[in-house]
Amino acid sequence: MIAFKKIRAPASRAQGLQGLVSASAKLPPEKTLEEAGLKDSSSIWAVVRRSVIARTDCAFALLRADGTVFAWGDARSGGDCSHLKEELREVEALQSTQSAFAALRRDGSVVAWGHGSQPWDCEQLRNVKAIQATSCAFAGLRRDGTVVTWGSRGHGGDSEVVQPELQNVKDIQATSAAFAALLDNGRVITWGDEMSGGDSSQQQRELHSVQCLQANDKAFAALRSDGQVVVWGDYLHGGLEPFDQLPKDACQIQASGCAFCALRQDQTVASFGQFWDGVDMKWFQQRVTNDRPVHVTAIQSSAAAFAALLEDGSVLAWGEEDWGGDCSAVQEQLQHVRSIQATFNCFAALREDGSVVTWGDPDEEQLREELADVEQLQASLGAFAALRGDGSVATWGSASAGGDSSQVQEQLKNVEAIQANKTAFAAILGDGSVVTWGNAASGGDSSALQDFEAAAGRRAHFPLGACPLAEGT
């Protein structure tokens, strides 16, 4: 008889086997296949988990398929978790602020490290089922619907004032410095920096029957069951739009870094919010009205511009021209687009045929022929990385932000996914190994991970591909 644990042992090391399921149920790991009621010709499926990478501003953390974690990069940004090796086991998910990580374990406990990551009371970090984060604080949603917070008090780490109201919470959203909790009864409770959405006292009368929440950097938007949208937070981010001017027939709300869009029942769009430099989002509404109705499916933003992916696969851009707000030069090419990524000052659109179109301030002329058969795009603050169908990677942009991957090109084969932080990239290969490049101090140097894996006797290669940060960057 074949026992599940005998199958699990070799498979879990290579593939992260999480369990076996039949057509009717999950198979108990302590039983043989016969004891689980399977017969000849029965079909079973393996549930596997792949390794994933999380990031802070200047560090990466690898969550392996076996539930262990390793971090590298700037130690002040969570790049060192070596002192937590024994605790970082059976991890199911990672969350991060700008400079710290929090790991959610299978038993509901939480392990945190990095700058400002220490909780006020470690005993409260039990029975957690999900973690949300602002730029400097965490909020854990417990299985009983209560909430525990820790981190910077001014960024939502202190929820003492609203703790009595944080009961029966079903979802938490976060801006850069405030949290909003959606309760089972449709009410919303907020805390954190008032200017970032932490104070919703003036909107509480309208905050009922809420179905979902969205957040941008400094404001929240709530969608009620009757289609009414309610916003609060910073004015320049759409948080103080007059209530009588907000959509009353919305079916979906979307957020970018500093604005909101609401999709109405008729599939037209309403937008509200402003850029930090005063460029008014209502320009987009005017353009839509003057040209044609549009159905927006996704929005991406640079530092001072927006790009909207429309339902028909075309793209509209608006905002500061030097930051990608004008795509007129490539408008004819922006057809059949399936996703958009952005750096600090430019955009890249991935088309259905695997080609890439860029505008703003990119430098990809030399890569024109290489940017074909692309399946995934990622962006740091100053560079792009394109994962091609054959598992190879092409990069362009600022070398100090990961735009030069020439030192690791021989290792960038059979790549399955790419992650980026502000100035570095990390790629997961098919065998579970990791290749990094970009700013060494921000995680572009993964030699510490390589040394650890070698000492542990793991079959993996983690080449060093670091490009030092240029002076003055």
Number of C-alpha atoms within 10 A of each C-alpha: 7 10 15 18 16 12 14 18 12 12 15 17 12 15 21 22 20 16 19 19 15 15 9 7 10 15 20 15 17 12 14 17 19 12 13 17 11 14 10 6 6 10 10 16 12 16 13 16 17 18 22 19 21 19 32 26 23 27 34 32 27 22 24 22 23 21 19 19 24 21 26 27 28 20 20 15 26 30 27 20 20 13 9 14 11 8 17 21 19 18 23 19 18 24 19 29 25 22 24 30 29 23 26 26 23 16 13 18 19 27 21 24 24 23 18 22 23 18 21 14 10 13 9 16 21 18 19 24 20 19 24 20 30 24 22 24 32 31 25 26 25 23 16 13 17 19 24 23 26 24 24 21 17 16 26 30 27 21 19 11 9 12 15 9 15 21 18 18 23 17 18 24 21 32 26 24 27 33 32 26 25 26 23 16 13 17 17 25 22 25 27 26 20 20 16 27 29 27 20 19 11 9 14 13 9 16 22 19 19 23 17 18 24 21 31 24 22 27 34 31 26 26 26 23 16 13 19 20 26 26 29 28 27 22 19 22 29 26 27 16 18 11 15 10 9 17 20 18 18 24 19 19 21 19 22 20 22 27 29 26 23 26 21 18 13 11 16 16 22 20 21 25 25 23 20 12 11 11 16 17 25 14 15 20 15 10 13 17 13 9 8 9 14 19 19 23 15 18 23 19 27 23 20 24 27 28 27 22 25 19 16 14 18 20 25 21 23 22 25 19 17 14 23 29 23 21 20 12 10 12 15 10 18 21 19 18 23 20 22 25 21 29 25 20 23 31 28 23 26 26 23 16 13 17 19 24 19 22 25 23 17 19 16 18 11 9 12 12 9 17 21 19 18 24 20 19 24 21 30 25 22 23 30 28 25 25 26 23 16 13 17 18 25 21 25 22 22 20 22 24 31 35 26 23 22 14 15 17 16 10 20 22 19 18 23 20 20 23 20 31 26 23 29 36 34 26 25 23 22 16 16 20 20 26 26 31 33 31 27 27 21 30 34 31 28 25 20 18 21 20 13 13 17 14 9 9 9 12 11 14 18 19 21 21 26 27 24 18 19 11 6 4 6
